[in-house]
């Protein structure tokens, strides 16, 4: 199992997705196109692709000129029936790749927040075994309108479209299910100035929020990661 991992921003690792891929014995091909790494021309050399998050928006082609090629690559993976996973910015790019409308700003969410599954999620191979509602880590400002052919799988009051599927195994997740408690703690240190500018009380709230929401969020996130890996 060879999996292409597209990282779009510093310090945005695979987290629980990496743990699930390691359990499956996957061979990872990590590319950092924002630092100049080339993307593959097509999906032929990989069984699946993960597109990670970042601080930029999904329409920032001028600053990140590889975005159009990444959209084309996403469509090629889908056309070859190979699994795709987009997380946060990655989900916004997946939505864009299939004709969804990106909406920049107006969907600010940070910290652990609840999401609710849709009725369609009950029959979904990745989300079907999860509770109808669960807390999960969020960090985004933007959102999107679903592509016409997408199945909506989860949402909340801030972002109606928190998870969706296109075809058999192309998934977009607005929420950071890969971010378990150790990753959130690392982000809280690595991005401390950025977080403090917008959420000045986060450092004092972190331990309590982690204790209250972390166990359920981590369990849900690992379950999602393992179930997506099973689609590869």
Secondary structure, DSSP 8 states (H G I E B T S, - for coil): -EEEEE--STT---THHHHHHHHTT-EEEEE-GGGT----SSSTT-SEEEE---SS-TT-TTT-TTHHHHHHHHHHHHHTT-EEEEETHHHHHHHHHTT-EEE-SS--EEEEEEEEE-GGGGG-TTTTTS-SEEEEEEEES-EEE--TTEEEEEE-SS-S-SEEEETTTEEEESS-TT--HHHHHHHHHHTHHHHHHH-TTHHHHHHHHHHHHHHHHHHHHHHHHHHHHTT-
